[in-house]
Amino acid sequence: MKLTSFKPSNVLRIEELDNVEAFRETTTSATQQRVLPQSSGFETRQAALRLNLLSLTVTEGPPMITDGIWMRSEMGIAIQMNDQPTSILNGQRLSGPGLAPLLKGTEYRWVEPEPWTLATIICSEELADRCWPKAGQLLEYYEVPNLLIAELRSALEDAVGVASTYDALFAIPDVVAELEDNILSALDAAFASSAKTTNASQHTYRHIILARQVDDILRSNSSTCLTCSDIACAVGQTVRTMHNAIVATNGVSLKKFIQRYKLWSVHHFLMEADEDVLIKTVALDHGFWHLGRFAQAYHAQFGESPSETLARAREQKRSSRHMAKRS
């Protein structure tokens, strides 16, 4: 399913979000989460649709790390829409498409190294007796056979397609009921043939807690040159323990994760910088002493040079000012 194939209508809301804050705002009713983008742009597209007992959201996003808690009282179901997911959920790499049930308080750390598509269904409390797996403290993943996940995706795409192209049909109760029944039947079949492929142990949860502490330290010291030892000392753990926790939850070493965080901080600063800012000063302020290596790492992370980011940001600001004057 590609959201660019659909147009918004009276019953289908489609939004294009270009920054982390806007993305967070669209999800605050369902989740409490922190997001760390892993690429230059943050172009995210989201489609939302309400049926009778189900609410459906389909989101396309860039590489990112999401740390969150499901906040709604209703059950949610996350559906992996990528054929070959590269996701890491709670420190465990997913090997195929599947489902993940959510209940209020369910926690997760979801790493997406590649662009991704995820469908989220919010289920009315009337569906509580559906005999689907129950969520625990940590989000669990259930891998589903390819044929059944294809049928579920098809049912979701049909609902979005009708809402986009033939929205007047949503005034006919039988049409909405049939679209919803197709999704529910596909969910029943998928869960019935699914196999849980994650193991939410206390050891895993401890790693997530440590990873969150690292997030907090880096966020509070974005312009400070922190080493692995500094992080470990601040948390009160050994470097090895912290390294293992970050590798488990984020799929990269502690040193690499610190560098990515600092690079994103530089990128964010350049996008918001004043006209007279110097890239060299920004790099040094964020602990990058070797400017050649900084430029290489920045390009590898974002696909553009720091000067290209700065030029793009300045052009966007000039365009915004021009539009403001015209209006």
C-alpha positions in Angstrom: 0.0 0.0 0.0 1.3 3.4 -1.1 -0.5 6.4 0.4 0.4 8.5 -2.6 -2.1 6.4 -4.5 -5.0 7.8 -2.4 -6.6 11.2 -2.1 -8.2 12.6 1.1 -12.0 12.7 1.2 -14.9 13.5 3.6 -14.1 10.2 5.5 -10.4 9.7 4.9 -7.9 12.2 6.4 -4.4 12.2 4.8 -1.6 14.4 6.3 1.9 15.0 5.3 4.2 15.8 8.2 7.7 17.2 7.7 9.0 17.4 11.3 9.2 15.3 14.4 7.0 17.6 16.5 4.1 17.4 14.1 4.5 13.6 14.0 4.3 13.4 17.8 1.2 15.6 17.9 -0.7 13.2 15.6 0.0 10.3 17.9 -0.4 11.8 21.4 -4.0 10.5 21.7 -2.7 6.9 21.3 0.9 6.9 22.5 3.3 8.7 24.6 6.6 8.5 22.7 10.0 9.9 21.9 11.3 9.8 18.4 14.9 9.9 17.1 15.0 10.3 13.3 17.8 8.4 11.5 17.9 10.3 8.2 18.0 13.9 6.9 14.4 14.4 5.9 11.4 13.6 8.1 8.7 13.3 5.4 6.0 11.2 7.0 2.6 10.5 5.5 -0.4 9.4 7.5 -4.0 8.3 6.5 -6.8 7.9 9.1 -10.2 6.3 8.7 -13.0 5.5 11.1 -15.3 2.5 10.5 -17.8 1.2 13.1 -15.9 -0.7 15.7 -12.4 0.0 14.2 -10.3 3.0 13.6 -7.5 2.6 11.1 -4.3 4.6 10.7 -1.6 3.9 8.1 1.7 5.6 8.4 4.7 5.8 6.1 7.9 7.1 7.7 11.6 7.5 7.4 14.3 5.6 9.4 13.8 6.3 13.1 13.9 5.0 16.7 10.6 5.2 18.5 10.3 4.7 22.3 6.8 4.7 23.5 3.9 3.6 25.7 0.4 2.8 24.4 -1.9 5.2 26.3 -5.4 4.3 25.0 -7.8 2.1 27.0 -8.9 0.4 23.8 -6.8 -2.4 22.4 -4.6 -1.5 19.5 -3.0 -3.7 16.8 0.1 -2.7 14.9 0.5 -4.4 11.5 3.9 -4.5 9.7 3.2 -3.6 6.1 6.8 -4.1 4.8 7.4 -7.4 3.0 10.9 -7.7 4.4 11.0 -5.7 7.6 14.4 -4.7 9.0 12.8 -3.6 12.3 14.2 -4.2 15.7 11.5 -4.5 18.4 12.6 -4.4 22.0 16.1 -5.6 21.0 14.9 -8.4 18.8 15.2 -8.3 15.0 12.0 -9.1 13.2 12.3 -11.8 10.5 8.9 -11.3 8.7 5.7 -9.4 8.5 3.3 -9.8 11.4 1.1 -8.3 14.1 1.7 -6.7 17.6 -1.2 -6.3 20.0 -1.3 -3.3 22.4 -3.1 -2.6 25.6 -2.9 0.4 27.9 0.6 0.6 29.4 2.3 -1.6 26.8 5.8 -0.3 26.3 8.1 -0.7 23.2 11.3 0.5 21.6 11.0 0.1 17.9 14.0 0.7 15.6 13.4 1.2 11.9 16.7 1.4 10.0 14.9 1.7 6.6 11.7 3.6 5.4 8.7 1.8 6.7 4.9 1.4 6.6 2.8 0.5 9.6 -0.9 0.1 10.0 -2.5 0.6 13.4 -6.0 -0.5 14.3 -7.8 0.8 17.4 -10.5 -1.7 18.4 -13.7 -0.9 20.3 -14.1 -2.5 23.7 -17.0 -4.5 22.1 -14.3 -6.6 20.4 -12.6 -7.6 23.7 -13.9 -11.2 23.4 -12.3 -11.8 20.0 -9.8 -14.3 21.5 -6.8 -12.5 20.2 -3.5 -12.6 22.1 -3.3 -10.2 25.0 -0.5 -7.6 25.3 1.8 -7.5 28.3 4.1 -4.9 29.7 6.4 -5.1 26.7 5.1 -5.3 23.1 5.2 -8.8 21.6 5.4 -9.6 17.9 3.4 -12.4 16.2 4.7 -13.4 12.8 2.0 -14.3 10.2 2.2 -16.6 7.1 2.6 -14.6 3.9 -0.8 -15.5 2.4 -2.7 -14.4 5.5 -0.8 -11.1 6.0 -1.5 -10.4 2.3 -5.2 -11.0 2.8 -5.2 -8.6 5.8 -3.3 -5.9 3.9 -5.8 -6.3 1.0 -8.7 -5.8 3.4 -7.1 -2.7 4.8 -6.3 -1.3 1.3 -9.8 -1.9 0.2 -11.2 0.1 3.1 -8.8 3.0 2.4 -9.5 2.8 -1.3 -13.3 3.0 -1.0 -12.9 5.8 1.5 -10.7 7.7 -0.9 -12.5 7.2 -4.2 -16.1 6.4 -3.2 -16.6 8.2 0.1 -20.3 8.6 -0.5 -20.7 4.8 0.0 -19.8 5.3 3.7 -23.3 6.7 4.1 -24.5 3.1 3.4 -24.2 1.1 6.7 -24.0 -2.2 4.9 -20.9 -1.1 3.0 -19.1 0.0 6.1 -20.1 -3.2 7.9 -18.7 -5.3 5.1 -15.4 -3.5 4.9 -15.0 -3.8 8.7 -16.0 -7.5 8.7 -13.4 -8.2 6.0 -10.7 -6.7 8.2 -11.9 -8.5 11.3 -12.1 -11.9 9.5 -8.5 -11.3 8.2 -7.3 -10.4 11.7 -9.0 -13.6 13.1 -7.2 -15.8 10.5 -3.9 -14.0 11.0 -3.8 -14.3 14.8 -5.0 -18.0 14.6 -2.0 -18.9 12.4 0.5 -16.6 14.0 3.6 -17.5 16.0 5.1 -15.3 18.7 8.7 -14.5 17.7 9.7 -12.1 20.5 10.5 -12.8 24.2 9.6 -10.0 26.5 11.8 -10.9 29.5 12.8 -8.7 32.5 16.4 -8.7 31.0 15.0 -7.1 27.8 13.0 -4.5 29.8 16.1 -3.6 31.8 17.9 -2.9 28.5 15.1 -0.6 27.4 15.2 1.3 30.7 19.0 1.8 30.2 18.5 2.9 26.6 15.9 5.5 27.8 18.4 6.8 30.3 21.0 7.2 27.5 18.3 9.1 25.5 17.7 11.5 28.4 21.4 12.2 29.0 22.1 12.9 25.3 19.1 15.1 24.9 20.1 17.1 28.0 23.7 17.4 26.8 23.3 17.8 23.0 26.2 20.3 22.7 28.5 18.5 25.2 31.2 16.0 24.0 30.2 12.9 25.9 32.1 9.6 25.8 30.9 6.1 26.4 32.6 6.3 29.9 30.7 9.6 30.6 27.4 7.9 29.8 28.1 4.8 31.8 29.2 6.9 34.8 26.1 9.0 34.6 23.9 5.9 34.6 25.9 4.1 37.2 26.8 1.1 35.1 29.8 -0.3 33.3 30.6 0.7 29.8 30.1 -2.9 28.8 26.7 -3.0 30.3 25.6 0.2 28.5 27.2 -1.0 25.2 25.2 -4.3 25.5 22.0 -2.5 26.2 22.3 -0.1 23.3 23.3 -2.9 20.9 20.3 -5.0 22.0 17.7 -2.2 21.7 19.1 0.0 18.9 21.1 -2.4 16.8 24.3 -0.3 16.9 27.1 0.2 19.4 27.0 2.8 22.2 29.7 4.8 20.5 27.9 4.8 17.1 24.6 5.7 18.9 26.2 8.7 20.6 27.6 9.9 17.3 24.2 9.5 15.5 22.6 11.5 18.3 25.2 14.3 18.0 24.9 14.3 14.2 21.1 14.7 14.4 21.6 17.5 16.9 23.9 19.3 14.5 21.4 18.7 11.7 18.5 20.2 13.8 20.7 23.2 14.7 21.6 23.9 11.1 18.0 23.7 10.0 17.1 26.3 12.7 20.3 28.4 12.5 20.7 32.1 12.0 22.1 33.5 8.7 25.6 34.1 10.1 26.2 30.7 11.6 29.4 28.8 10.8 29.3 25.1 10.3 32.8 24.8 11.8 31.6 26.4 15.0 28.5 24.2 15.2 30.6 21.0 14.7 33.1 22.0 17.3 30.3 22.9 19.8 28.9 19.4 19.4 32.2 17.7 20.0 33.4 17.0 16.4 37.0 18.0 16.5 38.1 16.4 13.2 36.1 18.4 10.6 36.9 16.0 7.7 35.6 13.0 9.6 32.6 15.0 10.7 31.7 15.9 7.1 32.0 12.3 6.0 29.9 11.0 8.9 27.3 13.7 8.3 27.0 12.8 4.6 26.8 9.1 5.4 24.0 9.8 7.9 21.9 12.3 6.0 22.9 11.9 2.3 24.0 15.5 2.0 26.8 17.8 3.3 26.3 20.2 6.2 26.6 23.1 3.8 23.8 21.6 1.7 21.6 21.3 4.8 22.3 24.9 5.8 21.6 26.2 2.3 18.3 24.3 2.1 17.3 25.7 5.5 18.1 29.3 4.4 16.1 28.8 1.2 13.1 27.5 3.1 13.3 30.5 5.5 13.5 33.0 2.5 10.6 31.3 0.9 8.5 31.5 4.1 9.3 35.2 4.5 8.4 35.8 0.9 5.1 34.0 1.3 4.3 35.9 4.5 4.9 39.2 2.7 2.6 38.3 -0.2 -0.2 37.3 2.2 
